[in-house]
Amino acid sequence: MKEERFFYQPDINVGELTKEDTQHAVRVLRMREGDEMWLMDGKGTFYRAEIIAASNHRCAYRIVERMPQEPAWQGHLHLAMAPTKLNDRTEWFAEKATEIGFDELSFLDCQYSERHSLKVERIDKIVISAMKQSRKAWKPKVNEMQDFSQFVHSPFNGDRFICHCYEGEKENLFDVLTPGNDALVMIGPEGDFSIDEVRLAEENGFKAVTLGKSRLRTETAALVAVHLMHIKNTI
C-alpha cells in the first residue's frame, strides 16, 4: 500500500503543482501519470487527485474528490512573539505550533528585542511543511514583523493577553481563556517586555497573564501559549 502524499496547493484551479513540488513529486518520489496524490488548499479542504501528466518540469493533475474538513478547534488563535536571537529557535516554534494547530503568527519588534528583522518567507515555508506533515486543513497566516506599539494599537476582535515575568497578581492563561472566543497572546523577548510596553498593552485592552511558575525561554513560552489555546478550544 502506497503512502499518501500531500501537497499544498493554495489555488487548486491551476491544475499543476508548483515548480518545487513538481521536482519533489517527480524526481524524488518518482510519481508518474496515473498515480494518486492528495492536495490541501490551506483553507479547509483536502482533494484527492490523479496525475495526468508528469515530467521534470510539469506535474498536472485532475481532481477526483473534494473533501471539506470540519474545524478541529474553535475560534481564531493568534500568537504574537518577539523572534529569538537564533533563527532556528523561532523556526522550531513555527513548526511545532503548526503541528499542534493555531491560526495566525505575528512577530513583534520590542524594546528589548535581540532581533529586529526576520525572513518571513522562510518561516512561511516551514509552516507549510509542518502543515503537510501534520495534515492540517488550514494554513496559519504568517505576518511581517511589526513595531510593538503599532501592533497593540491594531484592532482585534477577541480576547487579548500579554505574558510577562513582572511581579503582581496574574491569572493563568488557561484559566482565563474562553472556549470559542478568538484569542491573541503576546510573548516577549528573552529580556521580557519593558514596563512601558506592559502598561501600553494593558491600556489597550490586553490582560496580563502567567504561564506558570517556571521561567521559560521565548520559544518555549510561545509554544505553551499555543498549546493552552488549542486545548481550551479543541472541539
GROMACS elastic network, one bead per residue, 0.5 to 0.9 nm:
[ bonds ]
;  ai    aj funct       b0    kb
    2     5     6  0.88276   500
    4    36     6  0.80839   500
    4    37     6  0.64618   500
    4    38     6  0.68860   500
    5    25     6  0.86384   500
    5    36     6  0.81508   500
    5    37     6  0.52986   500
    5    38     6  0.57756   500
    5    39     6  0.82325   500
    5   132     6  0.88919   500
    6    37     6  0.64117   500
    6    39     6  0.54740   500
    6    40     6  0.70733   500
    6   132     6  0.59768   500
    6   133     6  0.79246   500
    6   135     6  0.76982   500
    7    17     6  0.79693   500
    7    21     6  0.70768   500
    7    25     6  0.89536   500
    7    37     6  0.78157   500
    7    38     6  0.63237   500
    7    40     6  0.62360   500
    7    41     6  0.87196   500
    7   132     6  0.66754   500
    8    17     6  0.84472   500
    8    18     6  0.88681   500
    8    21     6  0.83765   500
    8    38     6  0.88181   500
    8    39     6  0.58232   500
    8    40     6  0.50239   500
    8    41     6  0.59650   500
    8    42     6  0.70947   500
    8   128     6  0.72038   500
    8   129     6  0.85850   500
    8   131     6  0.85370   500
    8   132     6  0.69609   500
    9    12     6  0.55611   500
    9    13     6  0.89554   500
    9    14     6  0.85785   500
    9    16     6  0.87014   500
    9    17     6  0.70192   500
    9    18     6  0.78502   500
    9    39     6  0.61544   500
    9    40     6  0.57677   500
    9    42     6  0.76218   500
   10    13     6  0.89657   500
   10    40     6  0.73088   500
   10    42     6  0.62147   500
   10    43     6  0.77961   500
   11    14     6  0.59412   500
   11    15     6  0.84856   500
   11    41     6  0.67247   500
   12    15     6  0.64074   500
   12    16     6  0.83208   500
   12    39     6  0.81238   500
   12    40     6  0.82960   500
   12    41     6  0.65881   500
   12    47     6  0.87609   500
   12    63     6  0.87828   500
   13    16     6  0.83916   500
   14    17     6  0.80235   500
   14    60     6  0.89354   500
   15    59     6  0.86097   500
   15    60     6  0.57070   500
   15    61     6  0.56090   500
   15    62     6  0.66660   500
   15    63     6  0.84023   500
   16    19     6  0.88726   500
   16    22     6  0.82777   500
   16    58     6  0.70527   500
   16    59     6  0.55362   500
   16    61     6  0.59974   500
   16    62     6  0.87742   500
   17    20     6  0.79687   500
   17    21     6  0.58254   500
   17    22     6  0.55581   500
   17    25     6  0.88571   500
   17    58     6  0.73462   500
   17    59     6  0.56674   500
   17    60     6  0.65281   500
   17    61     6  0.79213   500
   18    21     6  0.52046   500
   18    22     6  0.58836   500
   18    23     6  0.86074   500
   18    58     6  0.83115   500
   18    59     6  0.81926   500
   19    22     6  0.50235   500
   19    23     6  0.63223   500
   19    24     6  0.87379   500
   19    57     6  0.68597   500
   19    58     6  0.72903   500
   19    59     6  0.85145   500
   20    23     6  0.53408   500
   20    24     6  0.64268   500
   20    25     6  0.87376   500
   21    25     6  0.59337   500
   21    26     6  0.83910   500
   21    59     6  0.85173   500
   22    25     6  0.51104   500
   22    26     6  0.58592   500
   22    27     6  0.78112   500
   22    54     6  0.82954   500
   22    55     6  0.82300   500
   22    56     6  0.71827   500
   22    57     6  0.67587   500
   22    58     6  0.61277   500
   22    59     6  0.54971   500
   22    60     6  0.88676   500
   23    26     6  0.53829   500
   23    27     6  0.52292   500
   23    28     6  0.68455   500
   23    29     6  0.87571   500
   23    55     6  0.88425   500
   23    56     6  0.63603   500
   23    57     6  0.71956   500
   23    58     6  0.83575   500
   23    59     6  0.86344   500
   24    27     6  0.56509   500
   24    29     6  0.62395   500
   24    30     6  0.81867   500
   25    28     6  0.59332   500
   25    30     6  0.61557   500
   25    31     6  0.56060   500
   25    32     6  0.85089   500
   25    54     6  0.89784   500
   25    59     6  0.79161   500
   26    29     6  0.58044   500
   26    31     6  0.50045   500
   26    32     6  0.68385   500
   26    54     6  0.68319   500
   26    55     6  0.67604   500
   26    56     6  0.63266   500
   26    57     6  0.87402   500
   26    58     6  0.86111   500
   26    59     6  0.74905   500
   27    30     6  0.52580   500
   27    31     6  0.77875   500
   27    55     6  0.87336   500
   27    56     6  0.67821   500
   28    31     6  0.82151   500
   31    34     6  0.86227   500
   31    35     6  0.62839   500
   31    36     6  0.86035   500
   31    51     6  0.82417   500
   31    54     6  0.77034   500
   32    35     6  0.56955   500
   32    51     6  0.68157   500
   32    52     6  0.83146   500
   32    53     6  0.75139   500
   32    54     6  0.57491   500
   32    55     6  0.82420   500
   32    59     6  0.86891   500
   33    36     6  0.87127   500
   33    50     6  0.76779   500
   33    52     6  0.51082   500
   33    53     6  0.53636   500
   33    54     6  0.58178   500
   33    59     6  0.86798   500
   33    60     6  0.88098   500
   33    61     6  0.87739   500
   34    50     6  0.58731   500
   34    51     6  0.52399   500
   34    52     6  0.61474   500
   34    53     6  0.82756   500
   35    49     6  0.85562   500
   35    50     6  0.57758   500
   35    51     6  0.55642   500
   35    52     6  0.83382   500
   36    48     6  0.71857   500
   36    49     6  0.57737   500
   36    51     6  0.63804   500
   37    47     6  0.84281   500
   37    48     6  0.61366   500
   37    49     6  0.53773   500
   37    50     6  0.62179   500
   37    51     6  0.74960   500
   37    61     6  0.89053   500
   38    46     6  0.68942   500
   38    47     6  0.55919   500
   38    49     6  0.58884   500
   38    50     6  0.85416   500
   39    45     6  0.84544   500
   39    46     6  0.56701   500
   39    48     6  0.64603   500
   39    49     6  0.70470   500
   40    43     6  0.78819   500
   40    44     6  0.77225   500
   40    45     6  0.59907   500
   40    47     6  0.62547   500
   40   132     6  0.79761   500
   40   135     6  0.84598   500
   40   136     6  0.83078   500
   40   137     6  0.63677   500
   40   138     6  0.82904   500
   41    44     6  0.68319   500
   41    45     6  0.60345   500
   41    46     6  0.68278   500
   41    47     6  0.82943   500
   41   137     6  0.73359   500
   41   138     6  0.76419   500
   41   139     6  0.81680   500
   42    45     6  0.70609   500
   42    46     6  0.85218   500
   42   128     6  0.86955   500
   42   131     6  0.83477   500
   42   136     6  0.77516   500
   42   137     6  0.54800   500
   42   140     6  0.80795   500
   43   137     6  0.64854   500
   43   139     6  0.67634   500
   44    67     6  0.88365   500
   44    68     6  0.60656   500
   44    69     6  0.55763   500
   44    70     6  0.75546   500
   44    71     6  0.75933   500
   44   136     6  0.82434   500
   44   138     6  0.50714   500
   44   139     6  0.83892   500
   45    66     6  0.71441   500
   45    67     6  0.56535   500
   45    69     6  0.55723   500
   45    70     6  0.89136   500
   45   137     6  0.58482   500
   45   138     6  0.79275   500
   46    65     6  0.85201   500
   46    66     6  0.62906   500
   46    67     6  0.50803   500
   46    68     6  0.61979   500
   46    69     6  0.71866   500
   46   137     6  0.66588   500
   47    63     6  0.66186   500
   47    64     6  0.73573   500
   47    65     6  0.56696   500
   47    67     6  0.58418   500
   47    68     6  0.83623   500
   48    62     6  0.87342   500
   48    63     6  0.61424   500
   48    64     6  0.54473   500
   48    65     6  0.50045   500
   48    66     6  0.65707   500
   48    67     6  0.79095   500
   49    61     6  0.61702   500
   49    62     6  0.55081   500
   49    64     6  0.50603   500
   49    65     6  0.69160   500
   49    66     6  0.88751   500
   50    60     6  0.85168   500
   50    61     6  0.53606   500
   50    62     6  0.54597   500
   50    63     6  0.65970   500
   50    64     6  0.67090   500
   51    54     6  0.69881   500
   51    59     6  0.69043   500
   51    60     6  0.58219   500
   51    62     6  0.65865   500
   52    59     6  0.77212   500
   52    60     6  0.56365   500
   52    61     6  0.51076   500
   52    62     6  0.66726   500
   53    58     6  0.72985   500
   53    59     6  0.56860   500
   53    60     6  0.50699   500
   53    61     6  0.69436   500
   54    57     6  0.79153   500
   54    58     6  0.57167   500
   54    60     6  0.64891   500
   54    61     6  0.88409   500
   55    58     6  0.51288   500
   55    59     6  0.63044   500
   56    59     6  0.79378   500
   63    66     6  0.73005   500
   68   137     6  0.85183   500
   69    72     6  0.86139   500
   69   137     6  0.66788   500
   70    73     6  0.89551   500
   70   137     6  0.87481   500
   71    74     6  0.71376   500
   71   137     6  0.81998   500
   71   138     6  0.84745   500
   71   235     6  0.80394   500
   72   101     6  0.83038   500
   72   233     6  0.86696   500
   72   234     6  0.62403   500
   72   235     6  0.59870   500
   73    76     6  0.86393   500
   73   101     6  0.81026   500
   73   102     6  0.84577   500
   73   180     6  0.82083   500
   73   230     6  0.67664   500
   73   231     6  0.84058   500
   73   232     6  0.87132   500
   73   233     6  0.52506   500
   73   235     6  0.51699   500
   74    77     6  0.83995   500
   74   179     6  0.70085   500
   74   181     6  0.73872   500
   74   182     6  0.80846   500
   74   230     6  0.84474   500
   74   232     6  0.88331   500
   74   233     6  0.50736   500
   74   234     6  0.63827   500
   74   235     6  0.65168   500
   75   103     6  0.89302   500
   75   158     6  0.89896   500
   75   179     6  0.76379   500
   75   181     6  0.51384   500
   75   183     6  0.73168   500
   75   233     6  0.70812   500
   76   102     6  0.75210   500
   76   103     6  0.58966   500
   76   104     6  0.77841   500
   76   158     6  0.84896   500
   76   180     6  0.83222   500
   76   181     6  0.73539   500
   76   183     6  0.62831   500
   76   184     6  0.82752   500
   77   101     6  0.86274   500
   77   102     6  0.52469   500
   77   103     6  0.51127   500
   77   104     6  0.64377   500
   77   105     6  0.88762   500
   77   181     6  0.87308   500
   77   182     6  0.60098   500
   77   183     6  0.52312   500
   77   184     6  0.63194   500
   77   185     6  0.83981   500
   77   226     6  0.77060   500
   77   229     6  0.68245   500
   77   230     6  0.76775   500
   77   233     6  0.88976   500
   78   102     6  0.68309   500
   78   103     6  0.58516   500
   78   105     6  0.59260   500
   78   106     6  0.76936   500
   78   182     6  0.79204   500
   78   183     6  0.60913   500
   78   185     6  0.64973   500
   78   186     6  0.87393   500
   78   226     6  0.82120   500
   79   102     6  0.81163   500
   79   103     6  0.83004   500
   79   104     6  0.62982   500
   79   105     6  0.51068   500
   79   106     6  0.63214   500
   79   107     6  0.85841   500
   79   183     6  0.83745   500
   79   184     6  0.57763   500
   79   185     6  0.51096   500
   79   186     6  0.61461   500
   79   187     6  0.77668   500
   79   222     6  0.72731   500
   79   225     6  0.77810   500
   79   226     6  0.69031   500
   80   104     6  0.82895   500
   80   105     6  0.57804   500
   80   107     6  0.55078   500
   80   108     6  0.65949   500
   80   184     6  0.73010   500
   80   185     6  0.61066   500
   80   187     6  0.62118   500
   80   188     6  0.85045   500
   80   222     6  0.81857   500
   81    84     6  0.87681   500
   81   105     6  0.79098   500
   81   106     6  0.64140   500
   81   107     6  0.50602   500
   81   108     6  0.55675   500
   81   109     6  0.86929   500
   81   185     6  0.83333   500
   81   186     6  0.56723   500
   81   188     6  0.58163   500
   81   189     6  0.74273   500
   81   218     6  0.77782   500
   81   219     6  0.83211   500
   81   222     6  0.69290   500
   82   106     6  0.85531   500
   82   107     6  0.54923   500
   82   109     6  0.61248   500
   82   110     6  0.67508   500
   82   113     6  0.64710   500
   82   114     6  0.84918   500
   82   115     6  0.78918   500
   82   116     6  0.87832   500
   82   145     6  0.87039   500
   82   186     6  0.84129   500
   82   187     6  0.65474   500
   82   188     6  0.52478   500
   82   189     6  0.50232   500
   82   190     6  0.85053   500
   82   218     6  0.76839   500
   83    86     6  0.82838   500
   83    87     6  0.75885   500
   83    89     6  0.83833   500
   83    90     6  0.59099   500
   83   107     6  0.63315   500
   83   108     6  0.71282   500
   83   109     6  0.80882   500
   83   113     6  0.76185   500
   83   114     6  0.78602   500
   83   115     6  0.63557   500
   83   116     6  0.81523   500
   83   117     6  0.85840   500
   83   118     6  0.77631   500
   83   145     6  0.89614   500
   83   188     6  0.84511   500
   83   189     6  0.69079   500
   83   218     6  0.79416   500
   83   219     6  0.81316   500
   84    87     6  0.62902   500
   84    88     6  0.83612   500
   84    89     6  0.64047   500
   84    90     6  0.58321   500
   84   113     6  0.79532   500
   84   114     6  0.67956   500
   84   115     6  0.65823   500
   84   189     6  0.67211   500
   84   190     6  0.74283   500
   84   218     6  0.68485   500
   84   219     6  0.72671   500
   85    88     6  0.89037   500
   85    89     6  0.81989   500
   85    90     6  0.85524   500
   85   113     6  0.81334   500
   85   114     6  0.52738   500
   85   115     6  0.54626   500
   85   189     6  0.87991   500
   85   190     6  0.86848   500
   86    89     6  0.58983   500
   86    90     6  0.73108   500
   86   115     6  0.85079   500
   87    90     6  0.53559   500
   87    91     6  0.62127   500
   87    92     6  0.85837   500
   87   118     6  0.82754   500
   88    92     6  0.59244   500
   88    93     6  0.85560   500
   89    93     6  0.62694   500
   89    94     6  0.87116   500
   89   218     6  0.87706   500
   89   219     6  0.63282   500
   90    93     6  0.51121   500
   90    94     6  0.62858   500
   90    95     6  0.87364   500
   90   123     6  0.82720   500
   90   218     6  0.86800   500
   90   219     6  0.62554   500
   91    94     6  0.50804   500
   91    95     6  0.62534   500
   91    96     6  0.86976   500
   91   122     6  0.84171   500
   91   123     6  0.61836   500
   91   126     6  0.70275   500
   91   127     6  0.86841   500
   92    95     6  0.52517   500
   92    96     6  0.62356   500
   92    97     6  0.84937   500
   92   126     6  0.87647   500
   92   219     6  0.79167   500
   93    96     6  0.52470   500
   93    97     6  0.58325   500
   93    98     6  0.83531   500
   93   219     6  0.56936   500
   93   220     6  0.75624   500
   93   222     6  0.73695   500
   93   223     6  0.62837   500
   94    97     6  0.53094   500
   94    98     6  0.61292   500
   94    99     6  0.86922   500
   94   105     6  0.81868   500
   94   123     6  0.68858   500
   94   124     6  0.85592   500
   94   126     6  0.70224   500
   94   127     6  0.61407   500
   94   130     6  0.84272   500
   94   219     6  0.89521   500
   94   223     6  0.85976   500
   95    98     6  0.53458   500
   95    99     6  0.64163   500
   95   100     6  0.89293   500
   95   123     6  0.85187   500
   95   126     6  0.60551   500
   95   127     6  0.56906   500
   95   128     6  0.87371   500
   95   129     6  0.79472   500
   95   130     6  0.54620   500
   95   131     6  0.83153   500
   96    99     6  0.50322   500
   96   100     6  0.63517   500
   96   101     6  0.86320   500
   96   127     6  0.88787   500
   96   130     6  0.75702   500
   96   223     6  0.74199   500
   97   100     6  0.50903   500
   97   101     6  0.60262   500
   97   102     6  0.67656   500
   97   127     6  0.86906   500
   97   130     6  0.88612   500
   97   222     6  0.84622   500
   97   223     6  0.60294   500
   97   226     6  0.64426   500
   97   227     6  0.76011   500
   98   102     6  0.62756   500
   98   103     6  0.84316   500
   98   127     6  0.61852   500
   98   128     6  0.85584   500
   98   130     6  0.60428   500
   98   131     6  0.61818   500
   98   134     6  0.80134   500
   98   136     6  0.82196   500
   98   139     6  0.80818   500
   98   140     6  0.70851   500
   99   102     6  0.85887   500
   99   127     6  0.87280   500
   99   130     6  0.59898   500
   99   131     6  0.65489   500
   99   133     6  0.78905   500
   99   134     6  0.54615   500
   99   135     6  0.84024   500
   99   136     6  0.77307   500
  100   134     6  0.83880   500
  100   223     6  0.89824   500
  100   226     6  0.77575   500
  100   227     6  0.67513   500
  100   230     6  0.73453   500
  101   131     6  0.88504   500
  101   136     6  0.77042   500
  101   138     6  0.87354   500
  101   140     6  0.82214   500
  101   226     6  0.77651   500
  101   227     6  0.80732   500
  101   230     6  0.65987   500
  102   105     6  0.83446   500
  102   138     6  0.88018   500
  102   139     6  0.86098   500
  102   140     6  0.63645   500
  102   226     6  0.67986   500
  102   227     6  0.87076   500
  102   229     6  0.82031   500
  102   230     6  0.69003   500
  103   138     6  0.76947   500
  103   139     6  0.71261   500
  103   141     6  0.62675   500
  103   142     6  0.89212   500
  104   139     6  0.86130   500
  104   142     6  0.60435   500
  104   143     6  0.77565   500
  105   140     6  0.69629   500
  105   141     6  0.61177   500
  105   143     6  0.61655   500
  106   141     6  0.84309   500
  106   142     6  0.62230   500
  106   144     6  0.67075   500
  106   145     6  0.65785   500
  106   146     6  0.78289   500
  107   118     6  0.85171   500
  107   142     6  0.86228   500
  107   143     6  0.69237   500
  107   144     6  0.65562   500
  107   146     6  0.62807   500
  107   147     6  0.86704   500
  107   148     6  0.89038   500
  108   113     6  0.82786   500
  108   116     6  0.84288   500
  108   144     6  0.88701   500
  108   145     6  0.55880   500
  108   146     6  0.52501   500
  108   147     6  0.59093   500
  108   148     6  0.54901   500
  108   151     6  0.75841   500
  108   186     6  0.85969   500
  108   187     6  0.87247   500
  108   188     6  0.79217   500
  108   189     6  0.88021   500
  109   112     6  0.83765   500
  109   113     6  0.61237   500
  109   114     6  0.88819   500
  109   115     6  0.75817   500
  109   116     6  0.57509   500
  109   117     6  0.80812   500
  109   145     6  0.66054   500
  109   146     6  0.58706   500
  109   148     6  0.55498   500
  109   149     6  0.89162   500
  109   189     6  0.89506   500
  110   114     6  0.86665   500
  110   116     6  0.82134   500
  110   146     6  0.89342   500
  110   147     6  0.66834   500
  110   148     6  0.54452   500
  110   149     6  0.84229   500
  110   188     6  0.74702   500
  110   189     6  0.73848   500
  110   192     6  0.89107   500
  110   193     6  0.69219   500
  110   194     6  0.81263   500
  110   197     6  0.81052   500
  111   114     6  0.89766   500
  111   148     6  0.81522   500
  111   189     6  0.89098   500
  111   193     6  0.71176   500
  111   194     6  0.65649   500
  111   197     6  0.80170   500
  112   188     6  0.84963   500
  112   189     6  0.65191   500
  112   190     6  0.78773   500
  112   191     6  0.58022   500
  112   192     6  0.69224   500
  112   193     6  0.67705   500
  112   194     6  0.70730   500
  113   116     6  0.66810   500
  113   188     6  0.79871   500
  113   189     6  0.54191   500
  113   190     6  0.75841   500
  113   191     6  0.74146   500
  113   192     6  0.84198   500
  113   193     6  0.85873   500
  114   189     6  0.72702   500
  114   190     6  0.79947   500
  114   191     6  0.86177   500
  115   118     6  0.75626   500
  115   189     6  0.89664   500
  116   145     6  0.81090   500
  117   120     6  0.89895   500
  117   145     6  0.70561   500
  118   121     6  0.87653   500
  118   122     6  0.88253   500
  118   123     6  0.87054   500
  118   144     6  0.80439   500
  118   145     6  0.71372   500
  119   122     6  0.56813   500
  119   123     6  0.68665   500
  119   124     6  0.89809   500
  119   144     6  0.86049   500
  120   123     6  0.50326   500
  120   124     6  0.61230   500
  120   125     6  0.87001   500
  120   142     6  0.71682   500
  120   143     6  0.72694   500
  120   144     6  0.62472   500
  120   145     6  0.80843   500
  121   124     6  0.50499   500
  121   125     6  0.63597   500
  121   126     6  0.88073   500
  121   142     6  0.86516   500
  122   125     6  0.51100   500
  122   126     6  0.63644   500
  122   127     6  0.86855   500
  123   126     6  0.50921   500
  123   127     6  0.62150   500
  123   128     6  0.86968   500
  123   142     6  0.75745   500
  124   128     6  0.62170   500
  124   129     6  0.86558   500
  124   140     6  0.86354   500
  124   141     6  0.81111   500
  124   142     6  0.61778   500
  125   128     6  0.50598   500
  125   129     6  0.61960   500
  125   130     6  0.86150   500
  126   129     6  0.50904   500
  126   130     6  0.61599   500
  126   131     6  0.84884   500
  127   130     6  0.51139   500
  127   131     6  0.59983   500
  127   132     6  0.86474   500
  127   139     6  0.74524   500
  127   140     6  0.71938   500
  127   141     6  0.89267   500
  127   142     6  0.83933   500
  128   132     6  0.62578   500
  128   133     6  0.85991   500
  128   139     6  0.68488   500
  128   140     6  0.84182   500
  129   132     6  0.52435   500
  129   133     6  0.61665   500
  129   134     6  0.86308   500
  130   134     6  0.59531   500
  130   135     6  0.80685   500
  130   136     6  0.84461   500
  131   134     6  0.53330   500
  131   135     6  0.56316   500
  131   136     6  0.51233   500
  131   137     6  0.76756   500
  131   138     6  0.77033   500
  131   139     6  0.64638   500
  131   140     6  0.84507   500
  132   136     6  0.65753   500
  132   137     6  0.86461   500
  133   136     6  0.80642   500
  135   138     6  0.89671   500
  136   139     6  0.71517   500
  143   146     6  0.84951   500
  146   149     6  0.83735   500
  146   150     6  0.67004   500
  146   151     6  0.61250   500
  147   150     6  0.52871   500
  147   151     6  0.61729   500
  147   152     6  0.88647   500
  148   151     6  0.51076   500
  148   152     6  0.63157   500
  148   153     6  0.87061   500
  148   197     6  0.77032   500
  149   152     6  0.54447   500
  149   153     6  0.63658   500
  149   154     6  0.88293   500
  149   197     6  0.76677   500
  149   200     6  0.76547   500
  149   201     6  0.82627   500
  150   153     6  0.53628   500
  150   154     6  0.64510   500
  151   154     6  0.52131   500
  151   155     6  0.86168   500
  152   155     6  0.79729   500
  152   200     6  0.77831   500
  152   201     6  0.60305   500
  152   204     6  0.66384   500
  152   205     6  0.87219   500
  152   206     6  0.83128   500
  153   201     6  0.83875   500
  153   204     6  0.67015   500
  156   159     6  0.81437   500
  156   160     6  0.80023   500
  156   182     6  0.88035   500
  156   183     6  0.89047   500
  156   184     6  0.80609   500
  157   160     6  0.88223   500
  157   182     6  0.70259   500
  157   183     6  0.84777   500
  158   181     6  0.62544   500
  158   183     6  0.54891   500
  158   184     6  0.72360   500
  159   177     6  0.78643   500
  159   178     6  0.83180   500
  159   181     6  0.69406   500
  159   182     6  0.61359   500
  159   184     6  0.62304   500
  159   185     6  0.85216   500
  159   205     6  0.84510   500
  159   206     6  0.77323   500
  159   207     6  0.83877   500
  160   182     6  0.86525   500
  160   183     6  0.59427   500
  160   185     6  0.60753   500
  160   186     6  0.81686   500
  160   205     6  0.66816   500
  160   207     6  0.62315   500
  160   208     6  0.89027   500
  161   173     6  0.79308   500
  161   183     6  0.78167   500
  161   184     6  0.61496   500
  161   186     6  0.62727   500
  161   201     6  0.86023   500
  161   202     6  0.87094   500
  161   205     6  0.82730   500
  161   208     6  0.58002   500
  161   209     6  0.65227   500
  162   184     6  0.84851   500
  162   185     6  0.57582   500
  162   187     6  0.65883   500
  162   188     6  0.83971   500
  162   198     6  0.75410   500
  162   201     6  0.73557   500
  162   202     6  0.81994   500
  162   206     6  0.60494   500
  162   207     6  0.59908   500
  162   209     6  0.61258   500
  162   210     6  0.84371   500
  163   173     6  0.83330   500
  163   185     6  0.73262   500
  163   186     6  0.61527   500
  163   187     6  0.56446   500
  163   188     6  0.73466   500
  163   192     6  0.89458   500
  163   193     6  0.87405   500
  163   198     6  0.89885   500
  163   207     6  0.85152   500
  163   208     6  0.58574   500
  163   209     6  0.51716   500
  163   210     6  0.56700   500
  163   211     6  0.72332   500
  163   221     6  0.86027   500
  163   225     6  0.89843   500
  164   167     6  0.88805   500
  164   186     6  0.88711   500
  164   187     6  0.73641   500
  164   188     6  0.70944   500
  164   192     6  0.63680   500
  164   193     6  0.66546   500
  164   198     6  0.78683   500
  164   208     6  0.71412   500
  164   209     6  0.71915   500
  164   210     6  0.68548   500
  164   211     6  0.88544   500
  165   192     6  0.70245   500
  165   193     6  0.85615   500
  165   210     6  0.76270   500
  165   215     6  0.77033   500
  166   192     6  0.87698   500
  166   195     6  0.83071   500
  167   170     6  0.85537   500
  169   208     6  0.87953   500
  169   209     6  0.85459   500
  170   173     6  0.87473   500
  170   207     6  0.86723   500
  170   208     6  0.61284   500
  170   210     6  0.58801   500
  171   174     6  0.84262   500
  171   175     6  0.68516   500
  171   176     6  0.69827   500
  171   208     6  0.77607   500
  171   209     6  0.52418   500
  171   210     6  0.60424   500
  171   211     6  0.86311   500
  172   175     6  0.54099   500
  172   176     6  0.67556   500
  172   177     6  0.89952   500
  172   209     6  0.55976   500
  172   211     6  0.57142   500
  172   212     6  0.66280   500
  173   176     6  0.54521   500
  173   177     6  0.62623   500
  173   185     6  0.89450   500
  173   208     6  0.87546   500
  173   209     6  0.54716   500
  173   210     6  0.59051   500
  173   211     6  0.60480   500
  173   212     6  0.86632   500
  173   225     6  0.75835   500
  173   228     6  0.74785   500
  173   229     6  0.83690   500
  174   177     6  0.54866   500
  174   178     6  0.87018   500
  174   211     6  0.80196   500
  174   225     6  0.84669   500
  174   228     6  0.57912   500
  174   229     6  0.71901   500
  174   231     6  0.87494   500
  174   232     6  0.70533   500
  175   178     6  0.82379   500
  176   209     6  0.83939   500
  177   181     6  0.78286   500
  177   183     6  0.76195   500
  177   228     6  0.85931   500
  177   229     6  0.71795   500
  177   232     6  0.69536   500
  177   233     6  0.86558   500
  178   181     6  0.56421   500
  178   182     6  0.85050   500
  178   183     6  0.84646   500
  178   232     6  0.74427   500
  178   233     6  0.79544   500
  179   182     6  0.85716   500
  179   229     6  0.86183   500
  179   232     6  0.57391   500
  179   234     6  0.82039   500
  180   183     6  0.89224   500
  180   232     6  0.85290   500
  180   233     6  0.60158   500
  180   234     6  0.89523   500
  181   233     6  0.82695   500
  183   229     6  0.76696   500
  184   206     6  0.89357   500
  185   206     6  0.87480   500
  185   222     6  0.84962   500
  185   225     6  0.71425   500
  185   226     6  0.83730   500
  185   229     6  0.89655   500
  186   222     6  0.81127   500
  186   225     6  0.88823   500
  187   192     6  0.81331   500
  187   193     6  0.82200   500
  187   218     6  0.67951   500
  187   219     6  0.86153   500
  187   221     6  0.69768   500
  187   222     6  0.60528   500
  187   225     6  0.84836   500
  188   191     6  0.75619   500
  188   193     6  0.52068   500
  188   194     6  0.89332   500
  188   218     6  0.66815   500
  188   222     6  0.89111   500
  189   193     6  0.66729   500
  189   217     6  0.84479   500
  189   218     6  0.59347   500
  190   193     6  0.86203   500
  190   216     6  0.88601   500
  190   217     6  0.64601   500
  190   218     6  0.58113   500
  191   194     6  0.82073   500
  192   218     6  0.86035   500
  193   196     6  0.80761   500
  193   197     6  0.59638   500
  193   198     6  0.64409   500
  194   197     6  0.51070   500
  194   198     6  0.63850   500
  194   199     6  0.87235   500
  195   198     6  0.51671   500
  195   199     6  0.62608   500
  195   200     6  0.86214   500
  196   199     6  0.51054   500
  196   200     6  0.60756   500
  196   201     6  0.85712   500
  197   200     6  0.50122   500
  197   201     6  0.60956   500
  197   202     6  0.85899   500
  198   201     6  0.51419   500
  198   202     6  0.62203   500
  198   203     6  0.86031   500
  198   206     6  0.86970   500
  198   208     6  0.79732   500
  199   202     6  0.51435   500
  199   203     6  0.61194   500
  199   204     6  0.86678   500
  200   203     6  0.50706   500
  200   204     6  0.63728   500
  200   206     6  0.87434   500
  201   204     6  0.51065   500
  201   205     6  0.65605   500
  201   206     6  0.52759   500
  201   207     6  0.79340   500
  201   208     6  0.86720   500
  202   205     6  0.52510   500
  202   207     6  0.60119   500
  202   208     6  0.72493   500
  203   206     6  0.72235   500
  210   213     6  0.79088   500
  211   214     6  0.79190   500
  211   215     6  0.88178   500
  211   216     6  0.86923   500
  211   221     6  0.72944   500
  211   224     6  0.74394   500
  211   225     6  0.72892   500
  212   215     6  0.80350   500
  215   221     6  0.85499   500
  216   219     6  0.80923   500
  216   220     6  0.59078   500
  216   221     6  0.54819   500
  217   220     6  0.52069   500
  217   221     6  0.60261   500
  217   222     6  0.85177   500
  218   221     6  0.52164   500
  218   222     6  0.61413   500
  218   223     6  0.86708   500
  219   222     6  0.50460   500
  219   223     6  0.61870   500
  219   224     6  0.86342   500
  220   223     6  0.51380   500
  220   224     6  0.61577   500
  220   225     6  0.85928   500
  221   224     6  0.50849   500
  221   225     6  0.61581   500
  221   226     6  0.86881   500
  222   225     6  0.51301   500
  222   226     6  0.63180   500
  222   227     6  0.86621   500
  223   226     6  0.50941   500
  223   227     6  0.61010   500
  223   228     6  0.85884   500
  224   227     6  0.50393   500
  224   228     6  0.61131   500
  224   229     6  0.85886   500
  225   228     6  0.51823   500
  225   229     6  0.61936   500
  225   230     6  0.85295   500
  226   229     6  0.51453   500
  226   230     6  0.60422   500
  226   231     6  0.85986   500
  227   230     6  0.50230   500
  227   231     6  0.60717   500
  227   232     6  0.85314   500
  228   231     6  0.52002   500
  228   232     6  0.61070   500
  228   233     6  0.85442   500
  229   232     6  0.52900   500
  229   233     6  0.61852   500
  229   234     6  0.84874   500
  230   233     6  0.52128   500
  230   234     6  0.57792   500
  231   234     6  0.52499   500
  231   235     6  0.88635   500
  232   235     6  0.87887   500
